Amino acid sequence: MMYSVKELYRPETLTDALAYMAEHPDARPIAGGTDILVSMRKKKPEDVLLVGLQNLQELRGIRRRDDGTVEIGAYNTFTDLANSPIIAESVPMLRTAALAMGGPQIQNAATIGGNVCNGATSADSAPGLFARGAILVLRSAAGERRVPITEFYDGPGRVKRQSGEILVSIELPAYSAAHYGDCYIKFSTRKAMDLALIGCAASCGVAEDGTISDIGIALGVAAPTPIRAVEAENFLKGKRLTADMLEEVGNLALANAKPRDSWRASKAYREQIIRTLARRAVRAAYEMAGGVL
């Protein structure tokens, strides 16, 4: 057998799902299945209990609150993200990431919640969520837990989702800056249907005087988990961006990175890509926010 599934429970409400998972601590939530089924095929676990989330309307929808916070239901597919006017207006880099993720068949099935909970450093949604300071809302029968996404990853393919928990939504805090821009760049050997060699996202808030008031720079496949380029961020805060500063941004982006050699690319090659993508993403985000070099 390809899969050894003991039971697939399809609850109609989130309450039912959480109650089942409280009674069955080993049960695993499944959304689009594009990650978990591949993992199960490789590892061949026996007697797996799955909780199908397909019927849970509480996990769907994309909303912008009155305070500007963007709330993304965990069951939104990448096609949902690509087609959302709210995402296109408020977080365009997530639309770029959604369109860069696999092909149309995968985008129609894969969910942003599953992409995060799979814990892969190559997840296309991760750099944008890291750069924007996303908050993950997880719920269990015992209550709700809110976790910064930067504290959720626990190593390659591992996250800190506790037993009985379901990721229900992702919150992107509003920026207080006068102007905002963002950018996601995926570098891969093919233009489509390929994992990123390096992914880089930049999120930039620019004040009326042209200085950078908010900045987030994040990298995927640059370390065992997605990371924030904190050294580069600290260098940019409160300054007007110049061409000379961009060179330093590229160098500083490596300070938090730990790229490695693999059959897909050498460490040295990845380091050069990191420098280049960090410069390009920051410049694009700054100019989108109205900044002028």
CORRALIN-V970408 format. One record per pair of residues at least 24 apart in sequence whose C-alpha atoms are under 7 Angstrom apart, sorted by sequence separation. I is the first residue (numbers start at 1). J is the second residue. If there is no record, write none. Layout:
# CORRALIN-V970408
i=(I;I)
j=(J;J)
This chain:
# CORRALIN-V970408
i=(27;29;140;180;181;197;198;212;213;229;231;250;251;140;180;212;213;250;253;139;140;179;180;212;230;250;97;138;139;179;211;212;229;79;97;138;139;177;178;179;211;212;250;78;79;138;139;177;178;211;249;250;77;78;137;138;175;177;178;210;249;77;94;137;77;78;137;247;77;78;136;137;246;77;78;94;119;136;223;76;77;93;121;135;136;222;223;75;76;120;134;135;177;222;223;3;74;75;119;120;134;135;222;3;74;75;119;134;2;74;118;119;133;134;119;132;3;4;5;6;7;8;9;10;4;5;6;7;8;9;10;14;117;4;5;6;7;8;9;10;12;13;4;5;8;11;12;14;31;243;242;241;113;128;156;155;156;131;155;131;132;127;131;153;198;122;127;128;122;127;198;34;198;32;200;32;200;32;202;31;201;202;200;204;210;203;204;31;35;202;206;132;205;131;204;206;131;97;131;96;130;93;103;92;93;102;103;93;102;127;100;102;127;185;74;127;74;73;74;73;74;185;72;73;131;184;71;72;122;130;183;71;72;121;122;127;71;121;126;70;71;183;69;70;183;69;70;121;182;69;121;181;69;120;121;181;68;182;181;181;59;180;59;179;179;22;18;19;18;25;25;22;21;18)
j=(51;53;164;204;205;221;222;236;237;253;255;274;275;165;205;237;238;275;278;165;166;205;206;238;256;276;124;165;166;206;238;239;256;107;125;166;167;205;206;207;239;240;278;107;108;167;168;206;207;240;278;279;107;108;167;168;205;207;208;240;279;108;125;168;109;110;169;279;110;111;169;170;279;111;112;128;153;170;257;111;112;128;156;170;171;257;258;111;112;156;170;171;213;258;259;40;111;112;156;157;171;172;259;41;112;113;157;172;41;113;157;158;172;173;159;172;44;45;46;47;48;49;50;51;46;47;48;49;50;51;52;56;159;47;48;49;50;51;52;53;55;56;48;49;52;55;56;58;75;293;293;293;167;184;224;224;225;201;225;202;203;199;203;225;270;195;200;201;196;201;273;110;274;109;277;110;278;111;281;111;281;282;281;285;291;285;286;114;118;285;289;216;289;216;289;291;217;184;218;184;218;182;192;182;183;192;193;184;193;218;192;194;219;277;167;220;168;168;169;169;170;281;169;170;228;281;169;170;220;228;281;170;171;220;221;226;171;221;226;171;172;284;171;172;285;172;173;224;285;173;225;285;174;225;226;286;174;288;288;289;168;289;169;289;290;141;140;141;141;163;164;164;164;164)
